[in-house]
Amino acid sequence: MPSILLLTTSPRADSYSTKIATELAEGLRALQPASAIVHRNLATEPLPHIDDVFAAAIRKPADKRSAEESESVRKSDELVAELLSAGTLVIGTGLINFSIYASLKTWIDHVARAGLTFKYTEKGPIGLARGKKAYIVLAAGGVYSHGPAASMNHAVPYLHSVLGFMGITDIETIYVEGVSMGVDAAEKAVAAARIRIGQLALVA
Ligand SMILES: Cc1cc2nc3c(=O)[nH]c(=O)nc-3n(C[C@H](O)[C@H](O)[C@H](O)COP(=O)(O)O)c2cc1C
């Protein structure tokens, strides 16, 4: 049975995105008990940033890599296999300086691999990580799903682009937004997100 891959990325102990993403993953699991949740906490177990050795290694076939290059892609290969064997992807992130947590960007740098999660063809690139459902839980201090700040939301459009590039196009977004606009606003944001994940889990 394909797994539910839960990625949490916030370093904050009282993170809204971690809380709601975890609740969503557990709700989805309750509907498909045979699917295990595989949880990658990218904040407490950060991945190394990609470097020169990695960039060279991913452009070579495995049997042409040096020992150092093979070692540099070992973690990336593991993360790609984890993504490909998941049927559902749940990503929790905060809106950080109008984008995603850096820990999530680093995960993306490890899993967006030519020949594994996408490939180039004569008709352009195609995604190889197809057939998955993805959920993005975005916690934000302000309101970015609509209104004047929506054009500053570089998190959700970016995630749609990069997931889509890998073939993951069936995506739902859950906002936990306005959490820095007072205690009442934060409580309302969490309540609204919980209603939405309840609805999503019912139709998943
Ligand atoms: C370094 C930093 C940058 C932030 N940048 C933004 C931002 O650009 N826009 C915004 O609305 N909130 C911003 N916030 C507030 C976070 O989006 C908010 O605290 C959110 O709850 C973080 O997600 P988390 O609770 O899952 O950690 C920022 C917070 C931090 C710590």
The ligand as a Gaussian input file, in Angstrom:
#p B3LYP/6-31G(d) Opt

LIG

0 1
 C       11.816000      34.593000       9.725000
 C       10.353000      34.721000       9.551000
 C        9.845000      35.275000       8.369000
 C        8.471000      35.409000       8.210000
 N        7.990000      35.926000       7.044000
 C        6.655000      36.098000       6.896000
 C        6.129000      36.655000       5.713000
 O        6.823000      36.954000       4.757000
 N        4.786000      36.859000       5.656000
 C        3.950000      36.496000       6.672000
 O        2.755000      36.703000       6.550000
 N        4.429000      35.928000       7.792000
 C        5.755000      35.734000       7.924000
 N        6.247000      35.153000       9.061000
 C        5.283000      34.624000      10.052000
 C        5.068000      33.134000       9.788000
 O        4.488000      32.908000       8.521000
 C        4.153000      32.557000      10.864000
 O        4.805000      32.685000      12.117000
 C        3.816000      31.109000      10.609000
 O        2.989000      30.663000      11.661000
 C        5.074000      30.249000      10.528000
 O        4.713000      28.903000      10.303000
 P        4.809000      27.835000      11.487000
 O        3.807000      28.268000      12.563000
 O        4.417000      26.549000      10.882000
 O        6.215000      27.852000      11.996000
 C        7.599000      34.990000       9.238000
 C        8.118000      34.407000      10.403000
 C        9.479000      34.264000      10.544000
 C       10.009000      33.613000      11.794000

